[in-house]
Amino acid sequence: MDASNNIAQAVWNKSTYMATCIRKWGSHFIQTGELLVYHQGKHTKLQSLINDEDFKNECQVWLRQQTPESHSSTNLKKYIEETIFPKLTGHIKKETISEKTCRNYMHFWGYRYDEKKKGVYYDGHEQPDVVEYRKEWLKRMFEYKKSMKDFDGDMLDVVLEPQLNPKEKEIVQVTHDECHFYANDGQWKIWMKKDEDILRSKHIGCSIMVSAFLCPCHGLLQLTDEQLQVNPHIGHKEAVVLRSIQSDGYWKSEHMLDQLVHQAIPIFEILHPGCTGVFCFDQSTNHNAMASNALVATKMNLSPGGKQPKMRDGWYINENGEKCIQSMIFPNNHHLKGQPKGIKQVLEERNLWPTKEIHLTCEQCSGKCDDVNLERVDCCARKIISSQPDFCEQRSILEEAIIKAGHIFERYPKFHCECNFIERFWGFAKRETRRICSYNFADLMKRVPEVLISVPITTIRKFARKSWRYMDAYDKGLEGRTAE
């Protein structure tokens, strides 16, 4: 006891209370072998702002309204001091919170300070028309999936055959996309000496456009040497096209059609005999392009002749319920023989030309009017004819080719690249190319084909499984980032 009194007096200039504490600490250490937990200051009477729901909601609403570049502890501190504190407390102080505290708040609310990287593109992802299309598209895709192979096991090498009804064909998903590889797109994170400085060109350099088809069963659609010898009529081993933009020009719809008809479909039918392919494309202009003679209202003039294409025959249902074939050009016994009829003549032959005066196109259809009537049907000539069943049923040139071959054509929903597993295939291929390529154009042309055929089939199947998980999440009602 004397020892504790002497220590309390010498160290803290205290007597009875501190001496009692010293004896208590000593007894606890002798009994447990541990120091007594210090509780002083841990029973604060003030609540942290981070636990205040009103404060939290005000801050999070403000953060959501800011652009990603505006998210910072400095801006949050300014908003709290100038807006939230006066609103919640009625007092204004010049400085009431530190930037470090604001950073802690942002971490607690799920924000992180990191490099901006590419991810799922959400702008337009949840537009009503996109969501409606996605809903119908998912119904079709999951119906197809019942007739598709599945893969199980750690390496996804266990094939689960579909349960097919008699005369029912197996279905195989085939996905397509284009990607660009650039000559100056090398690795950005490299090992350098302390004083070393590497200069790189600011230009992206020459580019290679790659158009490819994948399926989960084989990965890249490609034939073996034996299959190519047995089928000499197929002049391509892989359903892959590489083009230099600088020397070969841009990739157009006619190039896409040629690859589909002469590479993808023949190779698919050799790899999957007796199966039906679901060929999936994104909604680019190349994939939605129409044939030169397709029934497209926007290419037609109001009057005969002029700069309008000669279209294929259309059809309509007459007053007796009969289907009538209608030529879109004047017959040989007409004084305008061989010339396109124009919208007015076509509608008059169908008894659809209105009695009121109408123009070729109206302000609503041309996008010049903000107040749009969605239920309009006869506002202009192009609106009337574009609503006719033969024009509504007009398919793109790719869809016509795929249906003619006995397969199924599908378009991914807009802004849903995560549903297309070839997007991850491109990411893998670019990473490998950066690793092995010296990044001059000649070496790029050599390395890209090598990398494309070297991506493991297990990896491709994992990419496909990931995309189907996204689709399953959307099918169950999850939206946007919730599906992540």
Long-range contacts (C-beta under 8 A, 24 or more apart in sequence): 49-97, 49-105, 50-104, 50-105, 50-108, 54-88, 55-84, 55-88, 56-109, 58-83, 58-84, 58-87, 58-88, 59-84, 59-105, 59-109, 60-109, 63-106, 63-109, 63-111, 68-116, 71-106, 71-111, 73-99, 73-100, 73-102, 73-103, 73-106, 74-99, 74-102, 76-102, 76-105, 76-106, 77-102, 120-417, 120-418, 120-481, 120-484, 121-415, 121-417, 122-415, 122-480, 122-481, 123-415, 124-414, 124-415, 125-415, 125-416, 125-480, 126-479, 126-480, 127-414, 130-413, 130-414, 130-415, 130-416, 131-479, 133-413, 133-414, 134-413, 134-416, 134-474, 137-410, 137-411, 137-412, 137-413, 138-471, 138-474, 138-475, 140-410, 141-278, 141-410, 141-471, 142-471, 142-475, 144-171, 144-173, 144-278, 144-408, 145-171, 145-468, 147-171, 148-172, 148-173, 149-216, 149-217, 151-216, 151-461, 151-465, 155-458, 156-458, 156-461, 156-462, 156-465, 157-458, 169-274, 169-275, 169-276, 170-272, 170-274, 170-275, 170-276, 171-275, 171-276, 171-277, 171-278, 171-408, 172-215, 172-216, 172-217, 172-268, 172-272, 172-275, 172-276, 172-277, 172-278, 173-215, 173-216, 173-277, 173-278, 173-280, 173-464, 174-213, 174-214, 174-215, 174-221, 174-264, 174-268, 174-277, 174-278, 174-279, 174-280, 175-213, 175-214, 175-215, 175-280, 175-420, 175-421, 175-422, 176-211, 176-212, 176-213, 176-214, 176-264, 176-279, 176-280, 176-281, 176-422, 177-211, 177-212, 177-282, 177-420, 177-422, 177-423, 177-426, 178-209, 178-210, 178-211, 178-251, 179-209, 179-210, 179-212, 179-426, 179-429, 179-430, 180-207, 180-208, 180-209, 180-210, 180-245, 181-207, 181-208, 181-210, 181-430, 181-433, 181-444, 181-448, 182-206, 182-207, 183-207, 183-439, 183-440, 183-441, 183-444, 184-439, 185-430, 185-434, 185-439, 186-434, 186-437, 186-439, 187-434, 187-435, 205-439, 205-441, 206-244, 206-245, 206-246, 206-441, 206-444, 207-244, 207-245, 207-246, 208-242, 208-243, 208-244, 208-245, 208-444, 208-445, 208-448, 209-241, 209-242, 209-243, 209-244, 209-245, 209-251, 210-240, 210-241, 210-242, 210-448, 210-452, 211-240, 211-241, 211-243, 211-251, 211-255, 211-256, 211-259, 212-238, 212-239, 212-240, 212-241, 212-422, 212-452, 213-239, 213-240, 213-263, 213-264, 213-267, 213-268, 213-279, 214-421, 214-422, 214-425, 214-460, 215-268, 215-271, 215-272, 215-277, 216-421, 216-460, 216-461, 216-464, 217-271, 217-272, 218-271, 218-457, 219-455, 219-456, 219-457, 219-460, 220-452, 220-453, 220-455, 221-263, 221-264, 221-267, 221-268, 221-271, 222-267, 222-453, 223-267, 223-270, 223-271, 227-270, 227-271, 231-266, 231-270, 233-266, 234-263, 234-266, 234-267, 234-270, 235-262, 236-262, 236-263, 236-267, 238-263, 238-267, 238-452, 238-453, 239-263, 239-264, 239-267, 239-268, 240-449, 240-452, 242-445, 242-448, 242-449, 244-441, 244-445, 251-286, 252-286, 253-285, 253-286, 253-287, 253-289, 253-397, 253-398, 256-286, 256-287, 256-289, 256-398, 257-397, 257-398, 257-401, 260-398, 260-401, 260-402, 261-401, 265-401, 265-402, 265-405, 265-407, 268-407, 269-405, 276-406, 276-407, 276-408, 277-402, 277-407, 277-408, 278-407, 278-408, 278-410, 279-398, 279-402, 279-407, 279-408, 279-409, 279-410, 280-410, 280-411, 280-412, 280-420, 281-398, 281-409, 281-410, 281-411, 281-412, 282-411, 282-412, 282-417, 282-420, 283-411, 283-412, 283-413, 283-414, 287-396, 287-398, 287-411, 288-396, 288-411, 289-396, 289-397, 289-398, 290-394, 290-396, 290-397, 291-397, 291-400, 294-394, 294-397, 295-328, 295-390, 295-391, 295-394, 296-391, 296-394, 297-343, 297-382, 297-385, 297-386, 297-391, 298-382, 298-386, 300-340, 300-342, 300-343, 300-346, 300-382, 300-385, 301-340, 301-342, 301-343, 301-360, 302-342, 302-343, 302-344, 302-359, 302-360, 302-381, 303-342, 303-344, 304-330, 304-336, 304-339, 304-340, 304-341, 304-342, 304-345, 305-336, 305-339, 305-340, 305-342, 306-340, 306-342, 308-340, 308-342, 309-340, 310-338, 310-340, 311-340, 314-346, 314-388, 314-390, 314-391, 315-389, 315-390, 316-350, 316-388, 316-389, 316-390, 317-389, 319-351, 326-350, 343-381, 343-382, 343-384, 343-385, 344-381, 346-385, 347-381, 347-384, 347-385, 350-388, 352-384, 352-388, 354-378, 354-384, 358-384, 418-467, 418-470, 419-467, 419-470, 419-471, 420-467, 421-460, 421-463, 421-464, 421-466, 421-467, 422-463, 424-463, 424-466, 424-467, 425-455, 425-460, 425-463, 428-455, 428-459, 428-463, 429-455
